Each structure stands twice: as structure tokens, then as C-alpha cells.
Amino acid sequence: MSIIHALILALVEGLTEFLPVSSTAHLLFTEELLGVQQTEYVKMFTVSIQFGAILAVVVAYWKRFFINIKWMFYRVLAIAVIPALVLGKLFDELIESIFEKPIIIALVLILGGIVLLFIDRLFSNQSNIKDQEVSMRKGLLIGFWQCLAMMPGVSRSAASIIGGMQQGLNRKSAAEFSFFLAVPTMAAVTLYSVFLKNWCVGGCKMKGYSMILSSIENTLVFFIGNLASFIIAFIAIKGFIAFLQKYGFKVWGFYRIAVGLILLAIFMNQELTNKSQNKKPFCELQTAIK
């Protein structure tokens, strides 16, 4: 993977991570367009560049994290992240296997888009509960909602925002709580992929940090990717709140359906092409029978 490829993927990650459109599906689509080979390093990279997005949330809401500190806020986040940590560890291999089935991801993207078309109507009577007023019970339930995003194509942002609205938060508060919950969630996933998970490289097990430090290019790719992810995510966070308050979820629903249909057409065509290439001519089959 070249530095240019890494930069483009980081831009996509930063732009889509906090939008209800599934960063996973967009990264998959981008890798396909760029012709990026799915090596273990690429898989680790697409997870680790979430670190830049995490920093964007902390910087954008630095007063909430460092100045106007309320310990209840941290306790709620700690409780809310538990479901993702437990279920993510239990189903890690199953989740990773779905990445090899892009048609399923495209279908999930479309179905999620259809759901978003009706979210504003479903939660039209929003209460005035603020994100800082979320109880530990509500936070835990939102955490379980977030776990729906373990299915690639669902969108962590969409799942947690809808969970927040289902628990009585208005759109703005639900979106901001989703951002805050992303920090411990994505930090845990990033740390696991870089420091704890064993990646199979050339038949040998390697930690993520070993792959990052294995060459100057890999190191540059990692740092440039996270820097780009940070900048774009910071812009996306601020813009998304304003857009969501003005237009709601329907626009994102139509967008997901359109992108999902494009992805579905591309990957189905690929599958049909692969099947036709692997199919032996009739004369070869006759020879094999003889």
C-alpha cells in the first residue's frame, strides 16, 4: 500500500466514521477502486487510523473531557462501552470473516438506509434529555445498540445515535453522546489491533506495532494516515451536527441506498466474472471425464 493510497483511505475514514453511512463499507469500496490488496497490514491499518478520529473528538469537545469534568459522565461511558468490548472479543473471528463477503455488506448498507428513511418519523416526539444527563442504565442500553455495528455495513454512528434517540435523547444530544462513546470504543479496538492481536504475516504471527515498525514506509503510512483521519474527522464532526439538526436522517438514508446499490452491482459482477473464469470449458470437462 502506497502513501497516496493510505492518505485516501484515511480521508474516507475521517469523513465517514462519525456519519451514519458505515465507514467499513466506504473503506471497502475505496480499496476496491484503488486496487489495494487485502494484506494483514492493510486490515490493521484500516482499524488503527481510527486513532486519529478519536483524537478529533477529544479536541473538538476538549472542555467536556478536561475542563467541565463530571465523573458521572466518565462512569456512564465506561459502562456503555462494556457490551462492545465483550461481544467484540467473543465474535472477532466471525466479524472478520464477513469482511470477505462484500455482497452481504452492501445489502446491510441498503437495509440500513431504508431504516434511516423512517427514523425521524419514528422518534418525532423527542424529549429534552441532554447527553450529560444520560443515566448508567441508559448508557448501557445505548452501548448494546452500538453492538449492532459489529455487523459490517451497519454503522457504529447510526446504531448508537438511534439507540440514544430510543432512550429519549434529541438528535443533537444523541449524536454527541455517540461521539463521546466512540472514544473508549475505538480506542479499545485500535489498541487491540496494534498491541494485542496476532496478525498472520507470511505464516508467522506478528503484532500490529511490529508491522508498523517493520519498514520506514509502513511507519510513514501509519502516521500520515492518522493525521489525515484526525483533520477530516474534526471537520466532519462539526458539520454533521449542524446538518443533522437541519435535515435529519432521511438524506443519509437515500445516500446509503444509492451507495449500497452501486456496491452490490460491482461485487455481484465481480462474483459472476470470477465464476465464469473458474468454469472449465466443456472440452476440458470431457477430457477430465475420460
Buried (B, 14 or more C-beta within 10 A) or exposed (E): BEEEBBBBBBBBBBBBBBBBBBBBBBBBBBBBEBEBEEEBBBBBBBBBBBBBBBBBBBEBBEEBBEEEEEEEBEEBBEBBBBBBBEBBEEBEEEBEEBBEEBBBBBBBBBBBBEBBBEBBEEBEEBEEBEBBBBEEEBBBBBBBBBBBBBBBBBBBBBBBBBBBBBBBBBBBBBBBBBBBBBBBBBBBBBBBBBEEBEBEBEEEEBBBBBBBEEEEEBEEBBEBBBBBBBBBBBEBBEEBBEBBEEEBBBBBBBBBBEBBBEBBEBBEEEEEEEEEEEEEEEEEEEEEEE
